[in-house]
Amino acid sequence: MAETEWRLLITLPDVPSAQSLAQVLMDDGIVARVMSDASVLGQAAPSRIYVGATHLYRARWFLTQRQFTDEELDYLATGELGREETPE
C-alpha cells in the first residue's frame, strides 16, 4: 500500500474546530488529518488540516460550497447546541 502524500488544506484557530471540520471531510470520503502545536486539547493554537494529495481539489471545492458558521463548528466539536440567550 502506498503512503499518503499530505497537502495543507486550511488552518483554523484551535484544535476542536479543526477536528470537527476534518471529521466532516472524512464523512464525505475525503482523507484528512489534523496537526497542531497545541500542547493541550482546546488550547487556542493554530491547527492545520491536511488532506491526501489525491483529495485536495475535491476538499477545496467542498470548502467553497459549504461555509460553516462558528455555531456549526462548535456543535461539531462538542455535540451540543449553543444556548439561546433569554431576555432578562
PDB file of N, CA, C and O in Angstrom:
ATOM      1  N   MET A   1       0.845  -1.177   0.000  1.00  0.00           N
ATOM      2  CA  MET A   1       0.000   0.000   0.000  1.00  0.00           C
ATOM      3  C   MET A   1       0.892   1.242   0.000  1.00  0.00           C
ATOM      4  O   MET A   1       1.844   1.326   0.775  1.00  0.00           O
ATOM      5  N   ALA A   2       0.587   2.182  -0.850  1.00  0.00           N
ATOM      6  CA  ALA A   2       1.387   3.397  -0.966  1.00  0.00           C
ATOM      7  C   ALA A   2       1.107   4.332   0.213  1.00  0.00           C
ATOM      8  O   ALA A   2      -0.010   4.381   0.728  1.00  0.00           O
ATOM      9  N   GLU A   3       2.122   5.062   0.625  1.00  0.00           N
ATOM     10  CA  GLU A   3       1.969   6.034   1.705  1.00  0.00           C
ATOM     11  C   GLU A   3       1.276   7.281   1.159  1.00  0.00           C
ATOM     12  O   GLU A   3       1.535   7.701   0.032  1.00  0.00           O
ATOM     13  N   THR A   4       0.391   7.868   1.970  1.00  0.00           N
ATOM     14  CA  THR A   4      -0.367   9.047   1.552  1.00  0.00           C
ATOM     15  C   THR A   4       0.515  10.280   1.552  1.00  0.00           C
ATOM     16  O   THR A   4       1.267  10.522   2.496  1.00  0.00           O
ATOM     17  N   GLU A   5       0.418  11.053   0.487  1.00  0.00           N
ATOM     18  CA  GLU A   5       1.060  12.371   0.440  1.00  0.00           C
ATOM     19  C   GLU A   5       0.046  13.361   0.976  1.00  0.00           C
ATOM     20  O   GLU A   5      -1.104  13.372   0.537  1.00  0.00           O
ATOM     21  N   TRP A   6       0.460  14.195   1.921  1.00  0.00           N
ATOM     22  CA  TRP A   6      -0.452  15.145   2.556  1.00  0.00           C
ATOM     23  C   TRP A   6      -0.243  16.544   2.014  1.00  0.00           C
ATOM     24  O   TRP A   6       0.885  16.957   1.744  1.00  0.00           O
ATOM     25  N   ARG A   7      -1.344  17.272   1.857  1.00  0.00           N
ATOM     26  CA  ARG A   7      -1.331  18.657   1.391  1.00  0.00           C
ATOM     27  C   ARG A   7      -2.125  19.509   2.371  1.00  0.00           C
ATOM     28  O   ARG A   7      -3.181  19.094   2.849  1.00  0.00           O
ATOM     29  N   LEU A   8      -1.615  20.702   2.668  1.00  0.00           N
ATOM     30  CA  LEU A   8      -2.311  21.623   3.568  1.00  0.00           C
ATOM     31  C   LEU A   8      -3.569  22.141   2.892  1.00  0.00           C
ATOM     32  O   LEU A   8      -3.528  22.655   1.774  1.00  0.00           O
ATOM     33  N   LEU A   9      -4.690  21.994   3.592  1.00  0.00           N
ATOM     34  CA  LEU A   9      -5.969  22.495   3.085  1.00  0.00           C
ATOM     35  C   LEU A   9      -6.315  23.829   3.717  1.00  0.00           C
ATOM     36  O   LEU A   9      -6.643  24.785   3.014  1.00  0.00           O
ATOM     37  N   ILE A  10      -6.245  23.903   5.048  1.00  0.00           N
ATOM     38  CA  ILE A  10      -6.681  25.108   5.746  1.00  0.00           C
ATOM     39  C   ILE A  10      -6.088  25.121   7.148  1.00  0.00           C
ATOM     40  O   ILE A  10      -5.760  24.073   7.705  1.00  0.00           O
ATOM     41  N   THR A  11      -5.954  26.319   7.711  1.00  0.00           N
ATOM     42  CA  THR A  11      -5.526  26.476   9.100  1.00  0.00           C
ATOM     43  C   THR A  11      -6.668  27.125   9.873  1.00  0.00           C
ATOM     44  O   THR A  11      -7.222  28.140   9.451  1.00  0.00           O
ATOM     45  N   LEU A  12      -7.009  26.527  11.006  1.00  0.00           N
ATOM     46  CA  LEU A  12      -8.078  27.039  11.865  1.00  0.00           C
ATOM     47  C   LEU A  12      -7.489  27.471  13.197  1.00  0.00           C
ATOM     48  O   LEU A  12      -6.371  27.072  13.526  1.00  0.00           O
ATOM     49  N   PRO A  13      -8.214  28.282  13.978  1.00  0.00           N
ATOM     50  CA  PRO A  13      -7.641  28.870  15.189  1.00  0.00           C
ATOM     51  C   PRO A  13      -7.475  27.929  16.375  1.00  0.00           C
ATOM     52  O   PRO A  13      -6.773  28.273  17.326  1.00  0.00           O
ATOM     53  N   ASP A  14      -8.108  26.736  16.352  1.00  0.00           N
ATOM     54  CA  ASP A  14      -7.990  25.848  17.510  1.00  0.00           C
ATOM     55  C   ASP A  14      -8.180  24.395  17.100  1.00  0.00           C
ATOM     56  O   ASP A  14      -8.673  24.104  16.010  1.00  0.00           O
ATOM     57  N   VAL A  15      -7.783  23.489  17.987  1.00  0.00           N
ATOM     58  CA  VAL A  15      -7.843  22.055  17.710  1.00  0.00           C
ATOM     59  C   VAL A  15      -9.279  21.542  17.550  1.00  0.00           C
ATOM     60  O   VAL A  15      -9.553  20.835  16.580  1.00  0.00           O
ATOM     61  N   PRO A  16     -10.212  21.869  18.465  1.00  0.00           N
ATOM     62  CA  PRO A  16     -11.568  21.320  18.297  1.00  0.00           C
ATOM     63  C   PRO A  16     -12.226  21.703  16.963  1.00  0.00           C
ATOM     64  O   PRO A  16     -12.885  20.872  16.338  1.00  0.00           O
ATOM     65  N   SER A  17     -12.054  22.928  16.539  1.00  0.00           N
ATOM     66  CA  SER A  17     -12.640  23.348  15.253  1.00  0.00           C
ATOM     67  C   SER A  17     -12.024  22.550  14.105  1.00  0.00           C
ATOM     68  O   SER A  17     -12.728  22.097  13.203  1.00  0.00           O
ATOM     69  N   ALA A  18     -10.706  22.385  14.151  1.00  0.00           N
ATOM     70  CA  ALA A  18     -10.025  21.639  13.095  1.00  0.00           C
ATOM     71  C   ALA A  18     -10.459  20.176  13.091  1.00  0.00           C
ATOM     72  O   ALA A  18     -10.687  19.600  12.027  1.00  0.00           O
ATOM     73  N   GLN A  19     -10.573  19.573  14.272  1.00  0.00           N
ATOM     74  CA  GLN A  19     -11.007  18.177  14.342  1.00  0.00           C
ATOM     75  C   GLN A  19     -12.435  18.020  13.834  1.00  0.00           C
ATOM     76  O   GLN A  19     -12.761  17.032  13.176  1.00  0.00           O
ATOM     77  N   SER A  20     -13.266  18.977  14.137  1.00  0.00           N
ATOM     78  CA  SER A  20     -14.658  18.924  13.680  1.00  0.00           C
ATOM     79  C   SER A  20     -14.742  18.988  12.164  1.00  0.00           C
ATOM     80  O   SER A  20     -15.449  18.194  11.542  1.00  0.00           O
ATOM     81  N   LEU A  21     -14.028  19.924  11.575  1.00  0.00           N
ATOM     82  CA  LEU A  21     -14.042  20.057  10.121  1.00  0.00           C
ATOM     83  C   LEU A  21     -13.411  18.830   9.471  1.00  0.00           C
ATOM     84  O   LEU A  21     -13.908  18.347   8.454  1.00  0.00           O
ATOM     85  N   ALA A  22     -12.341  18.328  10.037  1.00  0.00           N
ATOM     86  CA  ALA A  22     -11.711  17.125   9.490  1.00  0.00           C
ATOM     87  C   ALA A  22     -12.697  15.964   9.498  1.00  0.00           C
ATOM     88  O   ALA A  22     -12.731  15.177   8.552  1.00  0.00           O
ATOM     89  N   GLN A  23     -13.499  15.848  10.555  1.00  0.00           N
ATOM     90  CA  GLN A  23     -14.488  14.777  10.624  1.00  0.00           C
ATOM     91  C   GLN A  23     -15.546  14.926   9.538  1.00  0.00           C
ATOM     92  O   GLN A  23     -15.957  13.939   8.929  1.00  0.00           O
ATOM     93  N   VAL A  24     -15.988  16.165   9.294  1.00  0.00           N
ATOM     94  CA  VAL A  24     -16.968  16.406   8.231  1.00  0.00           C
ATOM     95  C   VAL A  24     -16.375  16.004   6.879  1.00  0.00           C
ATOM     96  O   VAL A  24     -17.048  15.380   6.059  1.00  0.00           O
ATOM     97  N   LEU A  25     -15.116  16.365   6.657  1.00  0.00           N
ATOM     98  CA  LEU A  25     -14.446  15.984   5.408  1.00  0.00           C
ATOM     99  C   LEU A  25     -14.372  14.465   5.280  1.00  0.00           C
ATOM    100  O   LEU A  25     -14.668  13.911   4.221  1.00  0.00           O
ATOM    101  N   MET A  26     -13.977  13.795   6.362  1.00  0.00           N
ATOM    102  CA  MET A  26     -13.858  12.334   6.328  1.00  0.00           C
ATOM    103  C   MET A  26     -15.218  11.675   6.111  1.00  0.00           C
ATOM    104  O   MET A  26     -15.311  10.653   5.430  1.00  0.00           O
ATOM    105  N   ASP A  27     -16.269  12.253   6.685  1.00  0.00           N
ATOM    106  CA  ASP A  27     -17.614  11.728   6.476  1.00  0.00           C
ATOM    107  C   ASP A  27     -18.019  11.824   5.010  1.00  0.00           C
ATOM    108  O   ASP A  27     -18.865  11.063   4.540  1.00  0.00           O
ATOM    109  N   ASP A  28     -17.407  12.766   4.290  1.00  0.00           N
ATOM    110  CA  ASP A  28     -17.675  12.944   2.867  1.00  0.00           C
ATOM    111  C   ASP A  28     -16.689  12.148   2.006  1.00  0.00           C
ATOM    112  O   ASP A  28     -16.678  12.284   0.782  1.00  0.00           O
ATOM    113  N   GLY A  29     -15.860  11.315   2.650  1.00  0.00           N
ATOM    114  CA  GLY A  29     -14.940  10.457   1.910  1.00  0.00           C
ATOM    115  C   GLY A  29     -13.594  11.078   1.596  1.00  0.00           C
ATOM    116  O   GLY A  29     -12.835  10.533   0.794  1.00  0.00           O
ATOM    117  N   ILE A  30     -13.283  12.206   2.213  1.00  0.00           N
ATOM    118  CA  ILE A  30     -12.001  12.898   1.982  1.00  0.00           C
ATOM    119  C   ILE A  30     -11.043  12.524   3.112  1.00  0.00           C
ATOM    120  O   ILE A  30     -11.343  12.746   4.285  1.00  0.00           O
ATOM    121  N   VAL A  31      -9.905  11.963   2.761  1.00  0.00           N
ATOM    122  CA  VAL A  31      -8.906  11.574   3.753  1.00  0.00           C
ATOM    123  C   VAL A  31      -8.301  12.840   4.349  1.00  0.00           C
ATOM    124  O   VAL A  31      -7.776  13.684   3.622  1.00  0.00           O
ATOM    125  N   ALA A  32      -8.376  12.973   5.683  1.00  0.00           N
ATOM    126  CA  ALA A  32      -7.907  14.198   6.346  1.00  0.00           C
ATOM    127  C   ALA A  32      -7.251  13.869   7.682  1.00  0.00           C
ATOM    128  O   ALA A  32      -7.533  12.844   8.302  1.00  0.00           O
ATOM    129  N   ARG A  33      -6.364  14.773   8.107  1.00  0.00           N
ATOM    130  CA  ARG A  33      -5.775  14.668   9.446  1.00  0.00           C
ATOM    131  C   ARG A  33      -5.490  16.066   9.966  1.00  0.00           C
ATOM    132  O   ARG A  33      -5.355  17.012   9.190  1.00  0.00           O
ATOM    133  N   VAL A  34      -5.401  16.190  11.288  1.00  0.00           N
ATOM    134  CA  VAL A  34      -5.182  17.473  11.946  1.00  0.00           C
ATOM    135  C   VAL A  34      -3.798  17.486  12.574  1.00  0.00           C
ATOM    136  O   VAL A  34      -3.376  16.515  13.202  1.00  0.00           O
ATOM    137  N   MET A  35      -3.102  18.594  12.397  1.00  0.00           N
ATOM    138  CA  MET A  35      -1.793  18.803  13.028  1.00  0.00           C
ATOM    139  C   MET A  35      -1.846  20.137  13.758  1.00  0.00           C
ATOM    140  O   MET A  35      -2.369  21.123  13.239  1.00  0.00           O
ATOM    141  N   SER A  36      -1.295  20.153  14.976  1.00  0.00           N
ATOM    142  CA  SER A  36      -1.308  21.381  15.762  1.00  0.00           C
ATOM    143  C   SER A  36      -0.099  21.415  16.672  1.00  0.00           C
ATOM    144  O   SER A  36       0.474  20.381  17.016  1.00  0.00           O
ATOM    145  N   ASP A  37       0.281  22.634  17.059  1.00  0.00           N
ATOM    146  CA  ASP A  37       1.355  22.816  18.020  1.00  0.00           C
ATOM    147  C   ASP A  37       0.802  22.958  19.430  1.00  0.00           C
ATOM    148  O   ASP A  37       1.555  23.206  20.372  1.00  0.00           O
ATOM    149  N   ALA A  38      -0.512  22.802  19.580  1.00  0.00           N
ATOM    150  CA  ALA A  38      -1.142  22.935  20.900  1.00  0.00           C
ATOM    151  C   ALA A  38      -0.679  21.798  21.800  1.00  0.00           C
ATOM    152  O   ALA A  38      -0.636  20.641  21.381  1.00  0.00           O
ATOM    153  N   SER A  39      -0.339  22.130  23.017  1.00  0.00           N
ATOM    154  CA  SER A  39       0.094  21.101  23.956  1.00  0.00           C
ATOM    155  C   SER A  39      -1.083  20.548  24.756  1.00  0.00           C
ATOM    156  O   SER A  39      -0.966  19.489  25.372  1.00  0.00           O
ATOM    157  N   VAL A  40      -2.210  21.252  24.753  1.00  0.00           N
ATOM    158  CA  VAL A  40      -3.401  20.835  25.486  1.00  0.00           C
ATOM    159  C   VAL A  40      -4.599  20.943  24.554  1.00  0.00           C
ATOM    160  O   VAL A  40      -4.762  21.946  23.859  1.00  0.00           O
ATOM    161  N   LEU A  41      -5.449  19.897  24.539  1.00  0.00           N
ATOM    162  CA  LEU A  41      -6.648  19.931  23.714  1.00  0.00           C
ATOM    163  C   LEU A  41      -7.506  21.133  24.095  1.00  0.00           C
ATOM    164  O   LEU A  41      -7.751  21.380  25.275  1.00  0.00           O
ATOM    165  N   GLY A  42      -7.957  21.872  23.099  1.00  0.00           N
ATOM    166  CA  GLY A  42      -8.788  23.037  23.361  1.00  0.00           C
ATOM    167  C   GLY A  42      -7.992  24.330  23.443  1.00  0.00           C
ATOM    168  O   GLY A  42      -8.560  25.422  23.419  1.00  0.00           O
ATOM    169  N   GLN A  43      -6.681  24.202  23.540  1.00  0.00           N
ATOM    170  CA  GLN A  43      -5.835  25.389  23.589  1.00  0.00           C
ATOM    171  C   GLN A  43      -5.981  26.154  22.276  1.00  0.00           C
ATOM    172  O   GLN A  43      -6.027  25.558  21.200  1.00  0.00           O
ATOM    173  N   ALA A  44      -6.052  27.454  22.378  1.00  0.00           N
ATOM    174  CA  ALA A  44      -6.199  28.285  21.178  1.00  0.00           C
ATOM    175  C   ALA A  44      -4.849  28.395  20.480  1.00  0.00           C
ATOM    176  O   ALA A  44      -4.106  29.357  20.671  1.00  0.00           O
ATOM    177  N   ALA A  45      -4.554  27.398  19.677  1.00  0.00           N
ATOM    178  CA  ALA A  45      -3.323  27.385  18.895  1.00  0.00           C
ATOM    179  C   ALA A  45      -3.698  27.000  17.470  1.00  0.00           C
ATOM    180  O   ALA A  45      -4.554  26.138  17.266  1.00  0.00           O
ATOM    181  N   PRO A  46      -3.074  27.621  16.495  1.00  0.00           N
ATOM    182  CA  PRO A  46      -3.408  27.289  15.111  1.00  0.00           C
ATOM    183  C   PRO A  46      -3.305  25.787  14.855  1.00  0.00           C
ATOM    184  O   PRO A  46      -2.354  25.130  15.278  1.00  0.00           O
ATOM    185  N   SER A  47      -4.302  25.267  14.158  1.00  0.00           N
ATOM    186  CA  SER A  47      -4.358  23.847  13.829  1.00  0.00           C
ATOM    187  C   SER A  47      -4.553  23.721  12.327  1.00  0.00           C
ATOM    188  O   SER A  47      -5.412  24.378  11.738  1.00  0.00           O
ATOM    189  N   ARG A  48      -3.754  22.880  11.728  1.00  0.00           N
ATOM    190  CA  ARG A  48      -3.775  22.721  10.282  1.00  0.00           C
ATOM    191  C   ARG A  48      -4.474  21.424   9.892  1.00  0.00           C
ATOM    192  O   ARG A  48      -4.272  20.380  10.512  1.00  0.00           O
ATOM    193  N   ILE A  49      -5.294  21.511   8.859  1.00  0.00           N
ATOM    194  CA  ILE A  49      -5.931  20.316   8.312  1.00  0.00           C
ATOM    195  C   ILE A  49      -5.212  19.971   7.016  1.00  0.00           C
ATOM    196  O   ILE A  49      -5.110  20.783   6.097  1.00  0.00           O
ATOM    197  N   TYR A  50      -4.721  18.751   6.974  1.00  0.00           N
ATOM    198  CA  TYR A  50      -4.082  18.222   5.778  1.00  0.00           C
ATOM    199  C   TYR A  50      -5.004  17.181   5.166  1.00  0.00           C
ATOM    200  O   TYR A  50      -5.697  16.454   5.878  1.00  0.00           O
ATOM    201  N   VAL A  51      -5.006  17.116   3.852  1.00  0.00           N
ATOM    202  CA  VAL A  51      -5.784  16.099   3.152  1.00  0.00           C
ATOM    203  C   VAL A  51      -4.848  15.332   2.233  1.00  0.00           C
ATOM    204  O   VAL A  51      -3.782  15.817   1.852  1.00  0.00           O
ATOM    205  N   GLY A  52      -5.272  14.126   1.888  1.00  0.00           N
ATOM    206  CA  GLY A  52      -4.498  13.347   0.937  1.00  0.00           C
ATOM    207  C   GLY A  52      -4.378  14.116  -0.377  1.00  0.00           C
ATOM    208  O   GLY A  52      -5.340  14.739  -0.827  1.00  0.00           O
ATOM    209  N   ALA A  53      -3.211  14.070  -0.979  1.00  0.00           N
ATOM    210  CA  ALA A  53      -2.960  14.839  -2.208  1.00  0.00           C
ATOM    211  C   ALA A  53      -4.002  14.557  -3.285  1.00  0.00           C
ATOM    212  O   ALA A  53      -4.370  15.453  -4.044  1.00  0.00           O
ATOM    213  N   THR A  54      -4.472  13.325  -3.353  1.00  0.00           N
ATOM    214  CA  THR A  54      -5.462  12.987  -4.381  1.00  0.00           C
ATOM    215  C   THR A  54      -6.838  13.569  -4.075  1.00  0.00           C
ATOM    216  O   THR A  54      -7.710  13.587  -4.943  1.00  0.00           O
ATOM    217  N   HIS A  55      -7.038  14.045  -2.847  1.00  0.00           N
ATOM    218  CA  HIS A  55      -8.321  14.627  -2.459  1.00  0.00           C
ATOM    219  C   HIS A  55      -8.288  16.153  -2.348  1.00  0.00           C
ATOM    220  O   HIS A  55      -9.300  16.762  -2.003  1.00  0.00           O
ATOM    221  N   LEU A  56      -7.151  16.775  -2.632  1.00  0.00           N
ATOM    222  CA  LEU A  56      -7.002  18.207  -2.407  1.00  0.00           C
ATOM    223  C   LEU A  56      -8.016  19.041  -3.181  1.00  0.00           C
ATOM    224  O   LEU A  56      -8.662  19.909  -2.594  1.00  0.00           O
ATOM    225  N   TYR A  57      -8.173  18.807  -4.465  1.00  0.00           N
ATOM    226  CA  TYR A  57      -9.096  19.627  -5.260  1.00  0.00           C
ATOM    227  C   TYR A  57     -10.538  19.426  -4.806  1.00  0.00           C
ATOM    228  O   TYR A  57     -11.313  20.380  -4.733  1.00  0.00           O
ATOM    229  N   ARG A  58     -10.888  18.188  -4.504  1.00  0.00           N
ATOM    230  CA  ARG A  58     -12.242  17.913  -4.013  1.00  0.00           C
ATOM    231  C   ARG A  58     -12.483  18.594  -2.667  1.00  0.00           C
ATOM    232  O   ARG A  58     -13.564  19.135  -2.433  1.00  0.00           O
ATOM    233  N   ALA A  59     -11.489  18.573  -1.784  1.00  0.00           N
ATOM    234  CA  ALA A  59     -11.623  19.210  -0.470  1.00  0.00           C
ATOM    235  C   ALA A  59     -11.751  20.727  -0.618  1.00  0.00           C
ATOM    236  O   ALA A  59     -12.555  21.350   0.074  1.00  0.00           O
ATOM    237  N   ARG A  60     -10.972  21.315  -1.506  1.00  0.00           N
ATOM    238  CA  ARG A  60     -11.085  22.760  -1.739  1.00  0.00           C
ATOM    239  C   ARG A  60     -12.467  23.108  -2.278  1.00  0.00           C
ATOM    240  O   ARG A  60     -13.073  24.091  -1.852  1.00  0.00           O
ATOM    241  N   TRP A  61     -12.963  22.308  -3.210  1.00  0.00           N
ATOM    242  CA  TRP A  61     -14.294  22.533  -3.755  1.00  0.00           C
ATOM    243  C   TRP A  61     -15.328  22.420  -2.645  1.00  0.00           C
ATOM    244  O   TRP A  61     -16.241  23.242  -2.554  1.00  0.00           O
ATOM    245  N   PHE A  62     -15.185  21.401  -1.798  1.00  0.00           N
ATOM    246  CA  PHE A  62     -16.109  21.186  -0.683  1.00  0.00           C
ATOM    247  C   PHE A  62     -16.162  22.424   0.206  1.00  0.00           C
ATOM    248  O   PHE A  62     -17.246  22.847   0.607  1.00  0.00           O
ATOM    249  N   LEU A  63     -15.011  23.008   0.518  1.00  0.00           N
ATOM    250  CA  LEU A  63     -14.973  24.194   1.372  1.00  0.00           C
ATOM    251  C   LEU A  63     -15.627  25.399   0.713  1.00  0.00           C
ATOM    252  O   LEU A  63     -16.260  26.208   1.391  1.00  0.00           O
ATOM    253  N   THR A  64     -15.482  25.527  -0.600  1.00  0.00           N
ATOM    254  CA  THR A  64     -16.101  26.669  -1.281  1.00  0.00           C
ATOM    255  C   THR A  64     -17.620  26.516  -1.350  1.00  0.00           C
ATOM    256  O   THR A  64     -18.347  27.508  -1.395  1.00  0.00           O
ATOM    257  N   GLN A  65     -18.090  25.278  -1.359  1.00  0.00           N
ATOM    258  CA  GLN A  65     -19.521  25.027  -1.434  1.00  0.00           C
ATOM    259  C   GLN A  65     -20.199  25.073  -0.076  1.00  0.00           C
ATOM    260  O   GLN A  65     -21.400  25.324   0.022  1.00  0.00           O
ATOM    261  N   ARG A  66     -19.432  24.832   0.958  1.00  0.00           N
ATOM    262  CA  ARG A  66     -20.009  24.708   2.303  1.00  0.00           C
ATOM    263  C   ARG A  66     -19.279  25.628   3.257  1.00  0.00           C
ATOM    264  O   ARG A  66     -18.170  25.320   3.693  1.00  0.00           O
ATOM    265  N   GLN A  67     -19.882  26.743   3.581  1.00  0.00           N
ATOM    266  CA  GLN A  67     -19.304  27.665   4.551  1.00  0.00           C
ATOM    267  C   GLN A  67     -19.906  27.370   5.919  1.00  0.00           C
ATOM    268  O   GLN A  67     -21.123  27.426   6.091  1.00  0.00           O
ATOM    269  N   PHE A  68     -19.054  27.057   6.890  1.00  0.00           N
ATOM    270  CA  PHE A  68     -19.515  26.711   8.229  1.00  0.00           C
ATOM    271  C   PHE A  68     -19.566  27.945   9.114  1.00  0.00           C
ATOM    272  O   PHE A  68     -18.657  28.774   9.091  1.00  0.00           O
ATOM    273  N   THR A  69     -20.631  28.062   9.892  1.00  0.00           N
ATOM    274  CA  THR A  69     -20.722  29.140  10.874  1.00  0.00           C
ATOM    275  C   THR A  69     -19.963  28.710  12.123  1.00  0.00           C
ATOM    276  O   THR A  69     -19.676  27.527  12.302  1.00  0.00           O
ATOM    277  N   ASP A  70     -19.637  29.671  12.989  1.00  0.00           N
ATOM    278  CA  ASP A  70     -18.976  29.342  14.248  1.00  0.00           C
ATOM    279  C   ASP A  70     -19.852  28.403  15.070  1.00  0.00           C
ATOM    280  O   ASP A  70     -19.342  27.503  15.738  1.00  0.00           O
ATOM    281  N   GLU A  71     -21.160  28.606  15.024  1.00  0.00           N
ATOM    282  CA  GLU A  71     -22.080  27.769  15.773  1.00  0.00           C
ATOM    283  C   GLU A  71     -22.039  26.327  15.280  1.00  0.00           C
ATOM    284  O   GLU A  71     -22.069  25.392  16.080  1.00  0.00           O
ATOM    285  N   GLU A  72     -21.969  26.147  13.957  1.00  0.00           N
ATOM    286  CA  GLU A  72     -21.888  24.792  13.410  1.00  0.00           C
ATOM    287  C   GLU A  72     -20.592  24.108  13.830  1.00  0.00           C
ATOM    288  O   GLU A  72     -20.595  22.934  14.201  1.00  0.00           O
ATOM    289  N   LEU A  73     -19.495  24.837  13.771  1.00  0.00           N
ATOM    290  CA  LEU A  73     -18.222  24.254  14.193  1.00  0.00           C
ATOM    291  C   LEU A  73     -18.236  23.916  15.677  1.00  0.00           C
ATOM    292  O   LEU A  73     -17.705  22.881  16.081  1.00  0.00           O
ATOM    293  N   ASP A  74     -18.842  24.782  16.496  1.00  0.00           N
ATOM    294  CA  ASP A  74     -18.973  24.489  17.927  1.00  0.00           C
ATOM    295  C   ASP A  74     -19.788  23.218  18.137  1.00  0.00           C
ATOM    296  O   ASP A  74     -19.421  22.367  18.948  1.00  0.00           O
ATOM    297  N   TYR A  75     -20.895  23.091  17.406  1.00  0.00           N
ATOM    298  CA  TYR A  75     -21.732  21.899  17.543  1.00  0.00           C
ATOM    299  C   TYR A  75     -20.967  20.651  17.121  1.00  0.00           C
ATOM    300  O   TYR A  75     -21.043  19.622  17.793  1.00  0.00           O
ATOM    301  N   LEU A  76     -20.236  20.730  16.024  1.00  0.00           N
ATOM    302  CA  LEU A  76     -19.468  19.581  15.565  1.00  0.00           C
ATOM    303  C   LEU A  76     -18.388  19.198  16.573  1.00  0.00           C
ATOM    304  O   LEU A  76     -18.086  18.017  16.746  1.00  0.00           O
ATOM    305  N   ALA A  77     -17.808  20.195  17.237  1.00  0.00           N
ATOM    306  CA  ALA A  77     -16.742  19.942  18.206  1.00  0.00           C
ATOM    307  C   ALA A  77     -17.277  19.375  19.512  1.00  0.00           C
ATOM    308  O   ALA A  77     -16.640  18.515  20.120  1.00  0.00           O
ATOM    309  N   THR A  78     -18.440  19.846  19.949  1.00  0.00           N
ATOM    310  CA  THR A  78     -18.930  19.476  21.281  1.00  0.00           C
ATOM    311  C   THR A  78     -20.153  18.580  21.265  1.00  0.00           C
ATOM    312  O   THR A  78     -20.437  17.893  22.247  1.00  0.00           O
ATOM    313  N   GLY A  79     -20.876  18.583  20.157  1.00  0.00           N
ATOM    314  CA  GLY A  79     -22.115  17.830  20.095  1.00  0.00           C
ATOM    315  C   GLY A  79     -23.263  18.521  20.814  1.00  0.00           C
ATOM    316  O   GLY A  79     -24.343  17.949  20.959  1.00  0.00           O
ATOM    317  N   GLU A  80     -23.034  19.746  21.264  1.00  0.00           N
ATOM    318  CA  GLU A  80     -24.049  20.489  21.989  1.00  0.00           C
ATOM    319  C   GLU A  80     -24.478  21.712  21.200  1.00  0.00           C
ATOM    320  O   GLU A  80     -23.662  22.395  20.580  1.00  0.00           O
ATOM    321  N   LEU A  81     -25.771  21.969  21.237  1.00  0.00           N
ATOM    322  CA  LEU A  81     -26.280  23.185  20.611  1.00  0.00           C
ATOM    323  C   LEU A  81     -25.993  24.357  21.524  1.00  0.00           C
ATOM    324  O   LEU A  81     -26.038  24.224  22.747  1.00  0.00           O
ATOM    325  N   GLY A  82     -25.699  25.505  20.937  1.00  0.00           N
ATOM    326  CA  GLY A  82     -25.453  26.706  21.730  1.00  0.00           C
ATOM    327  C   GLY A  82     -26.690  27.095  22.500  1.00  0.00           C
ATOM    328  O   GLY A  82     -27.809  26.862  22.044  1.00  0.00           O
ATOM    329  N   ARG A  83     -26.502  27.682  23.655  1.00  0.00           N
ATOM    330  CA  ARG A  83     -27.635  28.116  24.466  1.00  0.00           C
ATOM    331  C   ARG A  83     -28.162  29.421  23.923  1.00  0.00           C
ATOM    332  O   ARG A  83     -27.407  30.348  23.630  1.00  0.00           O
ATOM    333  N   GLU A  84     -29.455  29.475  23.797  1.00  0.00           N
ATOM    334  CA  GLU A  84     -30.070  30.739  23.364  1.00  0.00           C
ATOM    335  C   GLU A  84     -30.200  31.632  24.568  1.00  0.00           C
ATOM    336  O   GLU A  84     -30.592  31.198  25.651  1.00  0.00           O
ATOM    337  N   GLU A  85     -29.868  32.874  24.361  1.00  0.00           N
ATOM    338  CA  GLU A  85     -29.956  33.810  25.477  1.00  0.00           C
ATOM    339  C   GLU A  85     -31.412  34.167  25.727  1.00  0.00           C
ATOM    340  O   GLU A  85     -32.180  34.395  24.792  1.00  0.00           O
ATOM    341  N   THR A  86     -31.772  34.210  26.978  1.00  0.00           N
ATOM    342  CA  THR A  86     -33.143  34.571  27.335  1.00  0.00           C
ATOM    343  C   THR A  86     -33.160  36.009  27.816  1.00  0.00           C
ATOM    344  O   THR A  86     -32.237  36.439  28.508  1.00  0.00           O
ATOM    345  N   PRO A  87     -34.188  36.755  27.465  1.00  0.00           N
ATOM    346  CA  PRO A  87     -34.265  38.146  27.911  1.00  0.00           C
ATOM    347  C   PRO A  87     -34.444  38.208  29.426  1.00  0.00           C
ATOM    348  O   PRO A  87     -35.130  37.377  30.022  1.00  0.00           O
ATOM    349  N   GLU A  88     -33.829  39.185  30.016  1.00  0.00           N
ATOM    350  CA  GLU A  88     -33.934  39.339  31.475  1.00  0.00           C
ATOM    351  C   GLU A  88     -34.951  40.376  31.835  1.00  0.00           C
ATOM    352  O   GLU A  88     -35.173  40.639  33.016  1.00  0.00           O
TER     353      GLU A  88
END
